Each structure stands twice: as structure tokens, then as C-alpha cells.
Amino acid sequence: MDDNKKSEIMDKMTKVCICKGISRASIKKAIKEGALTVDEVNKITGSGGGSCGGNKCREKILMLINEREENL
């Protein structure tokens, strides 16, 4: 199995928003489709709306947004 496939599998399995069960793959998809802020990602994916109010996932989402911007 190549590294890209392994990365895709891990993205599907890894939860960014633990409260709502939102995967890293879902967050990355929203960013790829044009979400530029944490609030936009939250609106598209439903992340940040759990019992913690986004306190546990906000930084992770911001990091993924920044990674995407660096790779453009």
C-alpha cells in the first residue's frame, strides 16, 4: 500500500471534532472545496457544535487550513 492510500485511510479514521465525530477527511474536504476559516469549516461539516463548543477542535482545524494554504 502506498503512502497516499495510508494517509487517506488515516484521515478517514482520525477524528478532529471528537464531540461530533467529524473526521480529518471531512475537514480536509471542506477546506479543499473552499472553506477558508474555522467558522466556514464548522458550518459545512458540523464541527465545533458539540459539547465543548469547538474548544477541542478549533486549533486542529486551523492547522489544517494553514497546511492547505502553505501547499497552494
mmCIF file as Biopython writes it, N, C-alpha, C and O atoms, coordinates in Angstrom:
data_model
#
loop_
_atom_site.group_PDB
_atom_site.id
_atom_site.type_symbol
_atom_site.label_atom_id
_atom_site.label_alt_id
_atom_site.label_comp_id
_atom_site.label_asym_id
_atom_site.label_entity_id
_atom_site.label_seq_id
_atom_site.pdbx_PDB_ins_code
_atom_site.Cartn_x
_atom_site.Cartn_y
_atom_site.Cartn_z
_atom_site.occupancy
_atom_site.B_iso_or_equiv
_atom_site.auth_seq_id
_atom_site.auth_asym_id
_atom_site.pdbx_PDB_model_num
ATOM 1   N N  . MET A ? 1  ? 0.853   -1.179 0.000  1.0 0.0 1  A 1 
ATOM 2   C CA . MET A ? 1  ? 0.000   0.000  0.000  1.0 0.0 1  A 1 
ATOM 3   C C  . MET A ? 1  ? 0.899   1.242  0.000  1.0 0.0 1  A 1 
ATOM 4   O O  . MET A ? 1  ? 1.847   1.332  0.780  1.0 0.0 1  A 1 
ATOM 5   N N  . ASP A ? 2  ? 0.590   2.190  -0.880 1.0 0.0 2  A 1 
ATOM 6   C CA . ASP A ? 2  ? 1.431   3.384  -0.948 1.0 0.0 2  A 1 
ATOM 7   C C  . ASP A ? 2  ? 1.079   4.388  0.153  1.0 0.0 2  A 1 
ATOM 8   O O  . ASP A ? 2  ? 0.049   4.269  0.817  1.0 0.0 2  A 1 
ATOM 9   N N  . ASP A ? 3  ? 1.952   5.372  0.328  1.0 0.0 3  A 1 
ATOM 10  C CA . ASP A ? 3  ? 1.791   6.345  1.411  1.0 0.0 3  A 1 
ATOM 11  C C  . ASP A ? 3  ? 0.532   7.193  1.267  1.0 0.0 3  A 1 
ATOM 12  O O  . ASP A ? 3  ? -0.090  7.546  2.269  1.0 0.0 3  A 1 
ATOM 13  N N  . ASN A ? 4  ? 0.146   7.528  0.028  1.0 0.0 4  A 1 
ATOM 14  C CA . ASN A ? 4  ? -1.075  8.317  -0.177 1.0 0.0 4  A 1 
ATOM 15  C C  . ASN A ? 4  ? -2.307  7.566  0.297  1.0 0.0 4  A 1 
ATOM 16  O O  . ASN A ? 4  ? -3.192  8.145  0.928  1.0 0.0 4  A 1 
ATOM 17  N N  . LYS A ? 5  ? -2.361  6.275  -0.008 1.0 0.0 5  A 1 
ATOM 18  C CA . LYS A ? 5  ? -3.508  5.456  0.404  1.0 0.0 5  A 1 
ATOM 19  C C  . LYS A ? 5  ? -3.560  5.345  1.924  1.0 0.0 5  A 1 
ATOM 20  O O  . LYS A ? 5  ? -4.631  5.441  2.523  1.0 0.0 5  A 1 
ATOM 21  N N  . LYS A ? 6  ? -2.395  5.143  2.546  1.0 0.0 6  A 1 
ATOM 22  C CA . LYS A ? 6  ? -2.330  5.077  4.010  1.0 0.0 6  A 1 
ATOM 23  C C  . LYS A ? 6  ? -2.801  6.388  4.629  1.0 0.0 6  A 1 
ATOM 24  O O  . LYS A ? 6  ? -3.527  6.392  5.623  1.0 0.0 6  A 1 
ATOM 25  N N  . SER A ? 7  ? -2.381  7.499  4.030  1.0 0.0 7  A 1 
ATOM 26  C CA . SER A ? 7  ? -2.783  8.815  4.528  1.0 0.0 7  A 1 
ATOM 27  C C  . SER A ? 7  ? -4.298  9.007  4.417  1.0 0.0 7  A 1 
ATOM 28  O O  . SER A ? 7  ? -4.926  9.536  5.334  1.0 0.0 7  A 1 
ATOM 29  N N  . GLU A ? 8  ? -4.880  8.578  3.297  1.0 0.0 8  A 1 
ATOM 30  C CA . GLU A ? 8  ? -6.332  8.675  3.110  1.0 0.0 8  A 1 
ATOM 31  C C  . GLU A ? 8  ? -7.080  7.859  4.158  1.0 0.0 8  A 1 
ATOM 32  O O  . GLU A ? 8  ? -8.077  8.318  4.715  1.0 0.0 8  A 1 
ATOM 33  N N  . ILE A ? 9  ? -6.599  6.660  4.422  1.0 0.0 9  A 1 
ATOM 34  C CA . ILE A ? 9  ? -7.241  5.798  5.417  1.0 0.0 9  A 1 
ATOM 35  C C  . ILE A ? 9  ? -7.160  6.430  6.799  1.0 0.0 9  A 1 
ATOM 36  O O  . ILE A ? 9  ? -8.145  6.449  7.538  1.0 0.0 9  A 1 
ATOM 37  N N  . MET A ? 10 ? -5.985  6.946  7.147  1.0 0.0 10 A 1 
ATOM 38  C CA . MET A ? 10 ? -5.814  7.584  8.460  1.0 0.0 10 A 1 
ATOM 39  C C  . MET A ? 10 ? -6.701  8.822  8.591  1.0 0.0 10 A 1 
ATOM 40  O O  . MET A ? 10 ? -7.256  9.079  9.659  1.0 0.0 10 A 1 
ATOM 41  N N  . ASP A ? 11 ? -6.836  9.592  7.500  1.0 0.0 11 A 1 
ATOM 42  C CA . ASP A ? 11 ? -7.695  10.780 7.530  1.0 0.0 11 A 1 
ATOM 43  C C  . ASP A ? 11 ? -9.148  10.399 7.797  1.0 0.0 11 A 1 
ATOM 44  O O  . ASP A ? 11 ? -9.857  11.118 8.500  1.0 0.0 11 A 1 
ATOM 45  N N  . LYS A ? 12 ? -9.592  9.279  7.243  1.0 0.0 12 A 1 
ATOM 46  C CA . LYS A ? 12 ? -10.971 8.828  7.464  1.0 0.0 12 A 1 
ATOM 47  C C  . LYS A ? 12 ? -11.180 8.326  8.890  1.0 0.0 12 A 1 
ATOM 48  O O  . LYS A ? 12 ? -12.268 8.462  9.451  1.0 0.0 12 A 1 
ATOM 49  N N  . MET A ? 13 ? -10.140 7.752  9.468  1.0 0.0 13 A 1 
ATOM 50  C CA . MET A ? 13 ? -10.248 7.171  10.809 1.0 0.0 13 A 1 
ATOM 51  C C  . MET A ? 13 ? -10.019 8.185  11.931 1.0 0.0 13 A 1 
ATOM 52  O O  . MET A ? 13 ? -10.549 8.023  13.030 1.0 0.0 13 A 1 
ATOM 53  N N  . THR A ? 14 ? -9.238  9.222  11.658 1.0 0.0 14 A 1 
ATOM 54  C CA . THR A ? 14 ? -8.869  10.191 12.687 1.0 0.0 14 A 1 
ATOM 55  C C  . THR A ? 14 ? -9.970  11.232 12.857 1.0 0.0 14 A 1 
ATOM 56  O O  . THR A ? 14 ? -10.373 11.885 11.894 1.0 0.0 14 A 1 
ATOM 57  N N  . LYS A ? 15 ? -10.447 11.379 14.076 1.0 0.0 15 A 1 
ATOM 58  C CA . LYS A ? 15 ? -11.487 12.360 14.373 1.0 0.0 15 A 1 
ATOM 59  C C  . LYS A ? 15 ? -10.850 13.677 14.801 1.0 0.0 15 A 1 
ATOM 60  O O  . LYS A ? 15 ? -10.020 13.711 15.710 1.0 0.0 15 A 1 
ATOM 61  N N  . VAL A ? 16 ? -11.244 14.750 14.142 1.0 0.0 16 A 1 
ATOM 62  C CA . VAL A ? 16 ? -10.782 16.087 14.520 1.0 0.0 16 A 1 
ATOM 63  C C  . VAL A ? 16 ? -11.734 16.653 15.566 1.0 0.0 16 A 1 
ATOM 64  O O  . VAL A ? 16 ? -11.304 17.156 16.604 1.0 0.0 16 A 1 
ATOM 65  N N  . CYS A ? 17 ? -13.022 16.566 15.286 1.0 0.0 17 A 1 
ATOM 66  C CA . CYS A ? 17 ? -14.043 17.004 16.236 1.0 0.0 17 A 1 
ATOM 67  C C  . CYS A ? 17 ? -14.546 15.755 16.956 1.0 0.0 17 A 1 
ATOM 68  O O  . CYS A ? 17 ? -15.366 15.000 16.434 1.0 0.0 17 A 1 
ATOM 69  N N  . ILE A ? 18 ? -14.039 15.563 18.146 1.0 0.0 18 A 1 
ATOM 70  C CA . ILE A ? 18 ? -14.367 14.361 18.913 1.0 0.0 18 A 1 
ATOM 71  C C  . ILE A ? 18 ? -15.839 14.365 19.335 1.0 0.0 18 A 1 
ATOM 72  O O  . ILE A ? 18 ? -16.499 13.327 19.295 1.0 0.0 18 A 1 
ATOM 73  N N  . CYS A ? 19 ? -16.341 15.510 19.731 1.0 0.0 19 A 1 
ATOM 74  C CA . CYS A ? 19 ? -17.724 15.606 20.219 1.0 0.0 19 A 1 
ATOM 75  C C  . CYS A ? 19 ? -18.745 15.173 19.159 1.0 0.0 19 A 1 
ATOM 76  O O  . CYS A ? 19 ? -19.725 14.495 19.468 1.0 0.0 19 A 1 
ATOM 77  N N  . LYS A ? 20 ? -18.503 15.571 17.919 1.0 0.0 20 A 1 
ATOM 78  C CA . LYS A ? 20 ? -19.451 15.287 16.832 1.0 0.0 20 A 1 
ATOM 79  C C  . LYS A ? 20 ? -18.985 14.147 15.926 1.0 0.0 20 A 1 
ATOM 80  O O  . LYS A ? 20 ? -19.716 13.738 15.024 1.0 0.0 20 A 1 
ATOM 81  N N  . GLY A ? 21 ? -17.776 13.631 16.157 1.0 0.0 21 A 1 
ATOM 82  C CA . GLY A ? 21 ? -17.261 12.520 15.362 1.0 0.0 21 A 1 
ATOM 83  C C  . GLY A ? 21 ? -16.899 12.895 13.934 1.0 0.0 21 A 1 
ATOM 84  O O  . GLY A ? 21 ? -17.038 12.075 13.027 1.0 0.0 21 A 1 
ATOM 85  N N  . ILE A ? 22 ? -16.440 14.116 13.722 1.0 0.0 22 A 1 
ATOM 86  C CA . ILE A ? 22 ? -16.102 14.596 12.380 1.0 0.0 22 A 1 
ATOM 87  C C  . ILE A ? 22 ? -14.655 14.215 12.057 1.0 0.0 22 A 1 
ATOM 88  O O  . ILE A ? 22 ? -13.736 14.538 12.810 1.0 0.0 22 A 1 
ATOM 89  N N  . SER A ? 23 ? -14.466 13.533 10.940 1.0 0.0 23 A 1 
ATOM 90  C CA . SER A ? 23 ? -13.139 13.030 10.572 1.0 0.0 23 A 1 
ATOM 91  C C  . SER A ? 23 ? -12.261 14.114 9.944  1.0 0.0 23 A 1 
ATOM 92  O O  . SER A ? 23 ? -12.736 15.138 9.453  1.0 0.0 23 A 1 
ATOM 93  N N  . ARG A ? 24 ? -10.955 13.836 9.986  1.0 0.0 24 A 1 
ATOM 94  C CA . ARG A ? 24 ? -9.990  14.725 9.338  1.0 0.0 24 A 1 
ATOM 95  C C  . ARG A ? 24 ? -10.272 14.775 7.838  1.0 0.0 24 A 1 
ATOM 96  O O  . ARG A ? 24 ? -10.087 15.819 7.213  1.0 0.0 24 A 1 
ATOM 97  N N  . ALA A ? 25 ? -10.715 13.666 7.252  1.0 0.0 25 A 1 
ATOM 98  C CA . ALA A ? 25 ? -11.046 13.644 5.821  1.0 0.0 25 A 1 
ATOM 99  C C  . ALA A ? 25 ? -12.177 14.625 5.504  1.0 0.0 25 A 1 
ATOM 100 O O  . ALA A ? 25 ? -12.124 15.320 4.490  1.0 0.0 25 A 1 
ATOM 101 N N  . SER A ? 26 ? -13.186 14.687 6.352  1.0 0.0 26 A 1 
ATOM 102 C CA . SER A ? 26 ? -14.305 15.616 6.141  1.0 0.0 26 A 1 
ATOM 103 C C  . SER A ? 26 ? -13.848 17.062 6.246  1.0 0.0 26 A 1 
ATOM 104 O O  . SER A ? 26 ? -14.273 17.914 5.465  1.0 0.0 26 A 1 
ATOM 105 N N  . ILE A ? 27 ? -12.983 17.333 7.211  1.0 0.0 27 A 1 
ATOM 106 C CA . ILE A ? 27 ? -12.454 18.692 7.388  1.0 0.0 27 A 1 
ATOM 107 C C  . ILE A ? 27 ? -11.619 19.081 6.173  1.0 0.0 27 A 1 
ATOM 108 O O  . ILE A ? 27 ? -11.777 20.176 5.633  1.0 0.0 27 A 1 
ATOM 109 N N  . LYS A ? 28 ? -10.729 18.186 5.741  1.0 0.0 28 A 1 
ATOM 110 C CA . LYS A ? 28 ? -9.880  18.465 4.577  1.0 0.0 28 A 1 
ATOM 111 C C  . LYS A ? 28 ? -10.716 18.677 3.320  1.0 0.0 28 A 1 
ATOM 112 O O  . LYS A ? 28 ? -10.387 19.526 2.492  1.0 0.0 28 A 1 
ATOM 113 N N  . LYS A ? 29 ? -11.789 17.913 3.173  1.0 0.0 29 A 1 
ATOM 114 C CA . LYS A ? 29 ? -12.670 18.056 2.003  1.0 0.0 29 A 1 
ATOM 115 C C  . LYS A ? 29 ? -13.310 19.441 1.990  1.0 0.0 29 A 1 
ATOM 116 O O  . LYS A ? 29 ? -13.372 20.088 0.944  1.0 0.0 29 A 1 
ATOM 117 N N  . ALA A ? 30 ? -13.785 19.895 3.143  1.0 0.0 30 A 1 
ATOM 118 C CA . ALA A ? 30 ? -14.400 21.226 3.233  1.0 0.0 30 A 1 
ATOM 119 C C  . ALA A ? 30 ? -13.390 22.309 2.872  1.0 0.0 30 A 1 
ATOM 120 O O  . ALA A ? 30 ? -13.721 23.269 2.176  1.0 0.0 30 A 1 
ATOM 121 N N  . ILE A ? 31 ? -12.164 22.151 3.346  1.0 0.0 31 A 1 
ATOM 122 C CA . ILE A ? 31 ? -11.113 23.127 3.050  1.0 0.0 31 A 1 
ATOM 123 C C  . ILE A ? 31 ? -10.785 23.104 1.560  1.0 0.0 31 A 1 
ATOM 124 O O  . ILE A ? 31 ? -10.640 24.155 0.936  1.0 0.0 31 A 1 
ATOM 125 N N  . LYS A ? 32 ? -10.671 21.918 1.001  1.0 0.0 32 A 1 
ATOM 126 C CA . LYS A ? 32 ? -10.366 21.772 -0.428 1.0 0.0 32 A 1 
ATOM 127 C C  . LYS A ? 32 ? -11.458 22.392 -1.286 1.0 0.0 32 A 1 
ATOM 128 O O  . LYS A ? 32 ? -11.184 22.921 -2.364 1.0 0.0 32 A 1 
ATOM 129 N N  . GLU A ? 33 ? -12.702 22.328 -0.804 1.0 0.0 33 A 1 
ATOM 130 C CA . GLU A ? 33 ? -13.835 22.872 -1.555 1.0 0.0 33 A 1 
ATOM 131 C C  . GLU A ? 33 ? -14.037 24.367 -1.326 1.0 0.0 33 A 1 
ATOM 132 O O  . GLU A ? 33 ? -14.988 24.952 -1.843 1.0 0.0 33 A 1 
ATOM 133 N N  . GLY A ? 34 ? -13.130 24.995 -0.539 1.0 0.0 34 A 1 
ATOM 134 C CA . GLY A ? 34 ? -13.170 26.449 -0.449 1.0 0.0 34 A 1 
ATOM 135 C C  . GLY A ? 34 ? -13.358 27.067 0.916  1.0 0.0 34 A 1 
ATOM 136 O O  . GLY A ? 34 ? -13.320 28.292 1.030  1.0 0.0 34 A 1 
ATOM 137 N N  . ALA A ? 35 ? -13.558 26.281 1.958  1.0 0.0 35 A 1 
ATOM 138 C CA . ALA A ? 35 ? -13.685 26.857 3.300  1.0 0.0 35 A 1 
ATOM 139 C C  . ALA A ? 35 ? -12.338 27.454 3.703  1.0 0.0 35 A 1 
ATOM 140 O O  . ALA A ? 35 ? -11.318 26.765 3.682  1.0 0.0 35 A 1 
ATOM 141 N N  . LEU A ? 36 ? -12.340 28.732 4.069  1.0 0.0 36 A 1 
ATOM 142 C CA . LEU A ? 36 ? -11.096 29.436 4.371  1.0 0.0 36 A 1 
ATOM 143 C C  . LEU A ? 36 ? -10.916 29.758 5.846  1.0 0.0 36 A 1 
ATOM 144 O O  . LEU A ? 36 ? -9.833  30.163 6.267  1.0 0.0 36 A 1 
ATOM 145 N N  . THR A ? 37 ? -11.969 29.582 6.629  1.0 0.0 37 A 1 
ATOM 146 C CA . THR A ? 37 ? -11.899 29.892 8.056  1.0 0.0 37 A 1 
ATOM 147 C C  . THR A ? 37 ? -12.459 28.721 8.859  1.0 0.0 37 A 1 
ATOM 148 O O  . THR A ? 37 ? -13.134 27.842 8.323  1.0 0.0 37 A 1 
ATOM 149 N N  . VAL A ? 38 ? -12.164 28.734 10.148 1.0 0.0 38 A 1 
ATOM 150 C CA . VAL A ? 38 ? -12.693 27.694 11.030 1.0 0.0 38 A 1 
ATOM 151 C C  . VAL A ? 38 ? -14.218 27.752 11.030 1.0 0.0 38 A 1 
ATOM 152 O O  . VAL A ? 38 ? -14.874 26.711 10.997 1.0 0.0 38 A 1 
ATOM 153 N N  . ASP A ? 39 ? -14.781 28.940 11.067 1.0 0.0 39 A 1 
ATOM 154 C CA . ASP A ? 39 ? -16.243 29.074 11.069 1.0 0.0 39 A 1 
ATOM 155 C C  . ASP A ? 39 ? -16.870 28.493 9.801  1.0 0.0 39 A 1 
ATOM 156 O O  . ASP A ? 39 ? -17.920 27.855 9.863  1.0 0.0 39 A 1 
ATOM 157 N N  . GLU A ? 40 ? -16.226 28.713 8.649  1.0 0.0 40 A 1 
ATOM 158 C CA . GLU A ? 40 ? -16.739 28.146 7.399  1.0 0.0 40 A 1 
ATOM 159 C C  . GLU A ? 40 ? -16.669 26.623 7.422  1.0 0.0 40 A 1 
ATOM 160 O O  . GLU A ? 40 ? -17.606 25.951 6.992  1.0 0.0 40 A 1 
ATOM 161 N N  . VAL A ? 41 ? -15.556 26.074 7.925  1.0 0.0 41 A 1 
ATOM 162 C CA . VAL A ? 41 ? -15.419 24.617 8.041  1.0 0.0 41 A 1 
ATOM 163 C C  . VAL A ? 41 ? -16.505 24.077 8.965  1.0 0.0 41 A 1 
ATOM 164 O O  . VAL A ? 41 ? -17.142 23.069 8.657  1.0 0.0 41 A 1 
ATOM 165 N N  . ASN A ? 42 ? -16.714 24.745 10.093 1.0 0.0 42 A 1 
ATOM 166 C CA . ASN A ? 42 ? -17.738 24.314 11.051 1.0 0.0 42 A 1 
ATOM 167 C C  . ASN A ? 42 ? -19.126 24.307 10.416 1.0 0.0 42 A 1 
ATOM 168 O O  . ASN A ? 42 ? -19.909 23.382 10.630 1.0 0.0 42 A 1 
ATOM 169 N N  . LYS A ? 43 ? -19.422 25.332 9.643  1.0 0.0 43 A 1 
ATOM 170 C CA . LYS A ? 43 ? -20.739 25.434 9.002  1.0 0.0 43 A 1 
ATOM 171 C C  . LYS A ? 43 ? -20.955 24.287 8.008  1.0 0.0 43 A 1 
ATOM 172 O O  . LYS A ? 43 ? -22.047 23.725 7.933  1.0 0.0 43 A 1 
ATOM 173 N N  . ILE A ? 44 ? -19.921 23.949 7.255  1.0 0.0 44 A 1 
ATOM 174 C CA . ILE A ? 44 ? -20.027 22.899 6.238  1.0 0.0 44 A 1 
ATOM 175 C C  . ILE A ? 44 ? -20.079 21.508 6.864  1.0 0.0 44 A 1 
ATOM 176 O O  . ILE A ? 44 ? -20.872 20.666 6.444  1.0 0.0 44 A 1 
ATOM 177 N N  . THR A ? 45 ? -19.233 21.265 7.871  1.0 0.0 45 A 1 
ATOM 178 C CA . THR A ? 45 ? -19.074 19.904 8.401  1.0 0.0 45 A 1 
ATOM 179 C C  . THR A ? 45 ? -19.873 19.618 9.664  1.0 0.0 45 A 1 
ATOM 180 O O  . THR A ? 45 ? -20.125 18.457 9.989  1.0 0.0 45 A 1 
ATOM 181 N N  . GLY A ? 46 ? -20.272 20.662 10.374 1.0 0.0 46 A 1 
ATOM 182 C CA . GLY A ? 46 ? -20.948 20.460 11.653 1.0 0.0 46 A 1 
ATOM 183 C C  . GLY A ? 46 ? -19.990 20.388 12.824 1.0 0.0 46 A 1 
ATOM 184 O O  . GLY A ? 46 ? -20.410 20.216 13.968 1.0 0.0 46 A 1 
ATOM 185 N N  . SER A ? 47 ? -18.704 20.520 12.542 1.0 0.0 47 A 1 
ATOM 186 C CA . SER A ? 47 ? -17.713 20.508 13.623 1.0 0.0 47 A 1 
ATOM 187 C C  . SER A ? 47 ? -17.877 21.756 14.481 1.0 0.0 47 A 1 
ATOM 188 O O  . SER A ? 47 ? -18.475 22.744 14.054 1.0 0.0 47 A 1 
ATOM 189 N N  . GLY A ? 48 ? -17.344 21.699 15.684 1.0 0.0 48 A 1 
ATOM 190 C CA . GLY A ? 48 ? -17.396 22.848 16.582 1.0 0.0 48 A 1 
ATOM 191 C C  . GLY A ? 48 ? -18.725 23.043 17.276 1.0 0.0 48 A 1 
ATOM 192 O O  . GLY A ? 48 ? -18.869 23.975 18.067 1.0 0.0 48 A 1 
ATOM 193 N N  . GLY A ? 49 ? -19.693 22.199 17.005 1.0 0.0 49 A 1 
ATOM 194 C CA . GLY A ? 49 ? -21.016 22.368 17.589 1.0 0.0 49 A 1 
ATOM 195 C C  . GLY A ? 49 ? -21.335 21.384 18.693 1.0 0.0 49 A 1 
ATOM 196 O O  . GLY A ? 49 ? -22.490 21.238 19.091 1.0 0.0 49 A 1 
ATOM 197 N N  . GLY A ? 50 ? -20.319 20.715 19.182 1.0 0.0 50 A 1 
ATOM 198 C CA . GLY A ? 50 ? -20.531 19.722 20.232 1.0 0.0 50 A 1 
ATOM 199 C C  . GLY A ? 50 ? -20.514 20.329 21.616 1.0 0.0 50 A 1 
ATOM 200 O O  . GLY A ? 50 ? -20.598 21.546 21.778 1.0 0.0 50 A 1 
ATOM 201 N N  . SER A ? 51 ? -20.405 19.478 22.600 1.0 0.0 51 A 1 
ATOM 202 C CA . SER A ? 51 ? -20.483 19.918 23.996 1.0 0.0 51 A 1 
ATOM 203 C C  . SER A ? 51 ? -19.338 20.834 24.412 1.0 0.0 51 A 1 
ATOM 204 O O  . SER A ? 51 ? -19.488 21.599 25.365 1.0 0.0 51 A 1 
ATOM 205 N N  . CYS A ? 52 ? -18.198 20.779 23.725 1.0 0.0 52 A 1 
ATOM 206 C CA . CYS A ? 52 ? -17.066 21.639 24.103 1.0 0.0 52 A 1 
ATOM 207 C C  . CYS A ? 52 ? -17.123 22.992 23.398 1.0 0.0 52 A 1 
ATOM 208 O O  . CYS A ? 52 ? -16.327 23.879 23.704 1.0 0.0 52 A 1 
ATOM 209 N N  . GLY A ? 53 ? -18.049 23.160 22.463 1.0 0.0 53 A 1 
ATOM 210 C CA . GLY A ? 53 ? -18.176 24.424 21.750 1.0 0.0 53 A 1 
ATOM 211 C C  . GLY A ? 53 ? -17.017 24.717 20.811 1.0 0.0 53 A 1 
ATOM 212 O O  . GLY A ? 53 ? -16.766 25.873 20.471 1.0 0.0 53 A 1 
ATOM 213 N N  . GLY A ? 54 ? -16.315 23.678 20.393 1.0 0.0 54 A 1 
ATOM 214 C CA . GLY A ? 54 ? -15.200 23.863 19.467 1.0 0.0 54 A 1 
ATOM 215 C C  . GLY A ? 54 ? -13.852 24.032 20.125 1.0 0.0 54 A 1 
ATOM 216 O O  . GLY A ? 54 ? -12.840 24.187 19.441 1.0 0.0 54 A 1 
ATOM 217 N N  . ASN A ? 55 ? -13.822 24.005 21.456 1.0 0.0 55 A 1 
ATOM 218 C CA . ASN A ? 55 ? -12.552 24.215 22.155 1.0 0.0 55 A 1 
ATOM 219 C C  . ASN A ? 55 ? -11.526 23.122 21.876 1.0 0.0 55 A 1 
ATOM 220 O O  . ASN A ? 55 ? -10.324 23.385 21.908 1.0 0.0 55 A 1 
ATOM 221 N N  . LYS A ? 56 ? -11.979 21.908 21.605 1.0 0.0 56 A 1 
ATOM 222 C CA . LYS A ? 56 ? -11.048 20.797 21.374 1.0 0.0 56 A 1 
ATOM 223 C C  . LYS A ? 56 ? -10.606 20.693 19.917 1.0 0.0 56 A 1 
ATOM 224 O O  . LYS A ? 56 ? -9.538  20.143 19.646 1.0 0.0 56 A 1 
ATOM 225 N N  . CYS A ? 57 ? -11.388 21.199 18.979 1.0 0.0 57 A 1 
ATOM 226 C CA . CYS A ? 57 ? -11.057 21.004 17.562 1.0 0.0 57 A 1 
ATOM 227 C C  . CYS A ? 57 ? -10.623 22.267 16.835 1.0 0.0 57 A 1 
ATOM 228 O O  . CYS A ? 57 ? -10.040 22.176 15.754 1.0 0.0 57 A 1 
ATOM 229 N N  . ARG A ? 58 ? -10.886 23.425 17.385 1.0 0.0 58 A 1 
ATOM 230 C CA . ARG A ? 58 ? -10.604 24.687 16.691 1.0 0.0 58 A 1 
ATOM 231 C C  . ARG A ? 58 ? -9.153  24.783 16.214 1.0 0.0 58 A 1 
ATOM 232 O O  . ARG A ? 58 ? -8.902  25.118 15.057 1.0 0.0 58 A 1 
ATOM 233 N N  . GLU A ? 59 ? -8.204  24.491 17.096 1.0 0.0 59 A 1 
ATOM 234 C CA . GLU A ? 59 ? -6.786  24.589 16.735 1.0 0.0 59 A 1 
ATOM 235 C C  . GLU A ? 59 ? -6.407  23.565 15.668 1.0 0.0 59 A 1 
ATOM 236 O O  . GLU A ? 59 ? -5.608  23.863 14.781 1.0 0.0 59 A 1 
ATOM 237 N N  . LYS A ? 60 ? -6.972  22.369 15.747 1.0 0.0 60 A 1 
ATOM 238 C CA . LYS A ? 60 ? -6.681  21.334 14.745 1.0 0.0 60 A 1 
ATOM 239 C C  . LYS A ? 60 ? -7.196  21.762 13.371 1.0 0.0 60 A 1 
ATOM 240 O O  . LYS A ? 60 ? -6.520  21.568 12.360 1.0 0.0 60 A 1 
ATOM 241 N N  . ILE A ? 61 ? -8.387  22.342 13.341 1.0 0.0 61 A 1 
ATOM 242 C CA . ILE A ? 61 ? -8.960  22.806 12.076 1.0 0.0 61 A 1 
ATOM 243 C C  . ILE A ? 61 ? -8.115  23.940 11.510 1.0 0.0 61 A 1 
ATOM 244 O O  . ILE A ? 61 ? -7.822  23.964 10.314 1.0 0.0 61 A 1 
ATOM 245 N N  . LEU A ? 62 ? -7.727  24.870 12.358 1.0 0.0 62 A 1 
ATOM 246 C CA . LEU A ? 62 ? -6.890  25.987 11.925 1.0 0.0 62 A 1 
ATOM 247 C C  . LEU A ? 62 ? -5.567  25.480 11.352 1.0 0.0 62 A 1 
ATOM 248 O O  . LEU A ? 62 ? -5.086  26.003 10.347 1.0 0.0 62 A 1 
ATOM 249 N N  . MET A ? 63 ? -4.985  24.476 11.978 1.0 0.0 63 A 1 
ATOM 250 C CA . MET A ? 63 ? -3.742  23.888 11.497 1.0 0.0 63 A 1 
ATOM 251 C C  . MET A ? 63 ? -3.938  23.287 10.097 1.0 0.0 63 A 1 
ATOM 252 O O  . MET A ? 63 ? -3.078  23.449 9.231  1.0 0.0 63 A 1 
ATOM 253 N N  . LEU A ? 64 ? -5.056  22.599 9.873  1.0 0.0 64 A 1 
ATOM 254 C CA . LEU A ? 64 ? -5.329  22.011 8.558  1.0 0.0 64 A 1 
ATOM 255 C C  . LEU A ? 64 ? -5.550  23.090 7.497  1.0 0.0 64 A 1 
ATOM 256 O O  . LEU A ? 64 ? -5.137  22.923 6.350  1.0 0.0 64 A 1 
ATOM 257 N N  . ILE A ? 65 ? -6.194  24.187 7.869  1.0 0.0 65 A 1 
ATOM 258 C CA . ILE A ? 65 ? -6.374  25.315 6.943  1.0 0.0 65 A 1 
ATOM 259 C C  . ILE A ? 65 ? -5.011  25.890 6.573  1.0 0.0 65 A 1 
ATOM 260 O O  . ILE A ? 65 ? -4.737  26.138 5.399  1.0 0.0 65 A 1 
ATOM 261 N N  . ASN A ? 66 ? -4.162  26.100 7.569  1.0 0.0 66 A 1 
ATOM 262 C CA . ASN A ? 66 ? -2.831  26.657 7.320  1.0 0.0 66 A 1 
ATOM 263 C C  . ASN A ? 66 ? -1.978  25.729 6.467  1.0 0.0 66 A 1 
ATOM 264 O O  . ASN A ? 66 ? -1.238  26.197 5.603  1.0 0.0 66 A 1 
ATOM 265 N N  . GLU A ? 67 ? -2.069  24.420 6.694  1.0 0.0 67 A 1 
ATOM 266 C CA . GLU A ? 67 ? -1.334  23.444 5.874  1.0 0.0 67 A 1 
ATOM 267 C C  . GLU A ? 67 ? -1.768  23.547 4.418  1.0 0.0 67 A 1 
ATOM 268 O O  . GLU A ? 67 ? -0.937  23.510 3.510  1.0 0.0 67 A 1 
ATOM 269 N N  . ARG A ? 68 ? -3.049  23.672 4.203  1.0 0.0 68 A 1 
ATOM 270 C CA . ARG A ? 68 ? -3.588  23.775 2.837  1.0 0.0 68 A 1 
ATOM 271 C C  . ARG A ? 68 ? -3.065  25.038 2.154  1.0 0.0 68 A 1 
ATOM 272 O O  . ARG A ? 68 ? -2.671  24.995 0.989  1.0 0.0 68 A 1 
ATOM 273 N N  . GLU A ? 69 ? -3.060  26.167 2.879  1.0 0.0 69 A 1 
ATOM 274 C CA . GLU A ? 69 ? -2.582  27.429 2.316  1.0 0.0 69 A 1 
ATOM 275 C C  . GLU A ? 69 ? -1.101  27.349 1.967  1.0 0.0 69 A 1 
ATOM 276 O O  . GLU A ? 69 ? -0.674  27.902 0.954  1.0 0.0 69 A 1 
ATOM 277 N N  . GLU A ? 70 ? -0.317  26.670 2.794  1.0 0.0 70 A 1 
ATOM 278 C CA . GLU A ? 70 ? 1.119   26.527 2.544  1.0 0.0 70 A 1 
ATOM 279 C C  . GLU A ? 70 ? 1.389   25.672 1.315  1.0 0.0 70 A 1 
ATOM 280 O O  . GLU A ? 70 ? 2.407   25.857 0.648  1.0 0.0 70 A 1 
ATOM 281 N N  . ASN A ? 71 ? 0.497   24.742 1.006  1.0 0.0 71 A 1 
ATOM 282 C CA . ASN A ? 71 ? 0.703   23.828 -0.116 1.0 0.0 71 A 1 
ATOM 283 C C  . ASN A ? 71 ? 0.115   24.327 -1.432 1.0 0.0 71 A 1 
ATOM 284 O O  . ASN A ? 71 ? 0.191   23.635 -2.447 1.0 0.0 71 A 1 
ATOM 285 N N  . LEU A ? 72 ? -0.468  25.517 -1.421 1.0 0.0 72 A 1 
ATOM 286 C CA . LEU A ? 72 ? -1.041  26.060 -2.668 1.0 0.0 72 A 1 
ATOM 287 C C  . LEU A ? 72 ? 0.027   26.673 -3.538 1.0 0.0 72 A 1 
ATOM 288 O O  . LEU A ? 72 ? -0.271  27.176 -4.620 1.0 0.0 72 A 1 
#
